Protein backbone atom coordinates (compact mmCIF):
# COMPACT_ATOMS: atom_id res chain seq x y z
CA UNK A 1 0.00 0.00 0.00
CA UNK A 2 1.81 3.08 -1.22
CA UNK A 3 -0.48 6.05 -0.62
CA UNK A 4 0.71 9.51 -1.50
CA UNK A 5 -0.18 12.19 1.01
CA UNK A 6 -0.65 15.84 0.20
CA UNK A 7 0.51 18.97 1.96
CA UNK A 8 -2.16 20.66 4.07
CA UNK A 9 -2.37 24.34 4.99
CA UNK A 10 -4.94 26.01 7.22
CA UNK A 11 -5.11 29.69 8.06
CA UNK A 12 -5.72 29.95 11.81
CA UNK A 13 -5.96 33.73 12.09
CA UNK A 14 -4.71 36.96 10.58
CA UNK A 15 -4.26 40.54 11.69
CA UNK A 16 -3.61 43.78 9.84
CA UNK A 17 -1.62 46.38 11.77
CA UNK A 18 -2.01 50.14 11.58
CA UNK A 19 1.12 50.17 9.38
CA UNK A 20 -0.62 48.00 6.73
CA UNK A 21 1.40 44.88 7.61
CA UNK A 22 -0.56 41.63 7.56
CA UNK A 23 0.37 38.78 9.91
CA UNK A 24 -1.05 35.36 9.05
CA UNK A 25 -0.93 32.46 11.53
CA UNK A 26 -1.02 29.05 9.85
CA UNK A 27 -0.91 25.35 10.67
CA UNK A 28 -0.51 22.41 8.36
CA UNK A 29 1.07 19.14 7.42
CA UNK A 30 4.32 18.57 5.50
CA UNK A 31 3.69 15.39 3.50
CA UNK A 32 7.37 14.91 2.62
CA UNK A 33 8.58 15.05 6.24
CA UNK A 34 5.32 13.53 7.52
CA UNK A 35 4.96 16.10 10.30
CA UNK A 36 2.61 18.86 11.38
CA UNK A 37 3.75 22.47 11.57
CA UNK A 38 2.65 25.89 12.81
CA UNK A 39 4.01 29.29 12.00
CA UNK A 40 3.44 32.87 10.99
CA UNK A 41 4.01 34.71 7.74
CA UNK A 42 4.13 38.49 7.44
CA UNK A 43 3.05 40.35 4.32
CA UNK A 44 4.66 43.73 3.79
CA UNK A 45 3.64 45.55 0.60
CA UNK A 46 2.33 42.26 -0.80
CA UNK A 47 5.57 40.36 -0.22
CA UNK A 48 5.57 37.37 2.19
CA UNK A 49 8.29 37.08 4.86
CA UNK A 50 9.04 34.67 7.70
CA UNK A 51 11.21 31.76 8.77
CA UNK A 52 8.47 29.32 7.79
CA UNK A 53 8.91 30.17 4.09
CA UNK A 54 12.57 31.29 4.12
CA UNK A 55 14.59 28.99 1.86
CA UNK A 56 17.42 28.60 4.40
CA UNK A 57 15.62 28.90 7.75
CA UNK A 58 12.45 26.91 7.12
CA UNK A 59 11.96 23.61 8.93
CA UNK A 60 9.67 22.49 6.08
CA UNK A 61 10.64 20.39 3.11
CA UNK A 62 11.40 22.50 0.02
CA UNK A 63 8.22 21.23 -1.65
CA UNK A 64 6.03 22.12 1.32
CA UNK A 65 7.73 25.49 1.81
CA UNK A 66 6.93 26.37 -1.80
CA UNK A 67 3.36 25.07 -1.41
CA UNK A 68 2.81 27.24 1.69
CA UNK A 69 4.33 30.34 0.09
CA UNK A 70 2.33 30.01 -3.15
CA UNK A 71 -0.91 29.20 -1.33
CA UNK A 72 -0.63 32.19 1.02
CA UNK A 73 0.41 34.54 -1.77
CA UNK A 74 -2.61 33.47 -3.82
CA UNK A 75 -4.94 34.04 -0.85
CA UNK A 76 -3.36 37.44 -0.20
CA UNK A 77 -3.72 38.49 -3.86
CA UNK A 78 -7.36 37.33 -3.85
CA UNK A 79 -8.06 39.66 -0.90
CA UNK A 80 -8.70 36.90 1.65
CA UNK A 81 -6.86 38.83 4.38
CA UNK A 82 -8.70 42.14 4.19
N, C-alpha and C positions, 0 to 999 in steps of 0.2 A: 504494500500500500504506500504509494509515493504521492501524497497530496501536496499541492503547492499552496502555501499560505500567501496572503496579501498584506501589504502594509495597511495600517489603520491610523487615522488621524481624527481626533475630536477636539473641537474648540470648546474649552471649559468656560472661559470668560474673556472679555476684552474691556479696555478702558482707554478713552481718549483724554489726554491731558490738555491743560489750557495752552500749551505750546504746540498743539496739533501733532503730538506724538501719540501713536497708537501702540498699546501693549496688548499682546494676545497670549493668553495662557492656554496651552494645549496638552493633551495626553494622547498616547497612541501605542502602537505595537510595531516593532521592527521585525519583519518576517525573516530577514536574513540572519539576524542575531538571535531571533526567537526570544525577544524580551520586550517588556513594556517600558515606556518612557513618559516623562513629564518635562515640561520646559516652558520657556517664554520667548517670544520673538517680538522685537520692537520694529515698528515701521516709522521711518523718518523720511518725509518727502517721498513716500511711496516705495522706499527701498527697505527690504527686510534686513535686520541685524540680530545677532545673538549667537551664543556658543552652540546652541542646538543645531543651527544650520551652517556654522562656520566650518569650512572644509578641513581645517587643521585641529579645531578644538571640539568638534562634535563627537559625542559618544555613540552616535548612530552609524549604521553601515552607510557607505557612500550612496547606495541606491535609495535607502530610506531618507537620508538627509535631503537628497534631491527631490524626492516625492513630497516631503514636508514643505520644503521651500516653494516648489511650484504650486502646490495645493493652496498654501496660505497667500501667495502672491495673486493667484486667480481670485480667491475670495475677496482680497483687498481691492483688486481692480473692479470687481463686480459690485462694490459698495456694501459688502456684508458687515463691515465694521464701522458703520456710520451711526 
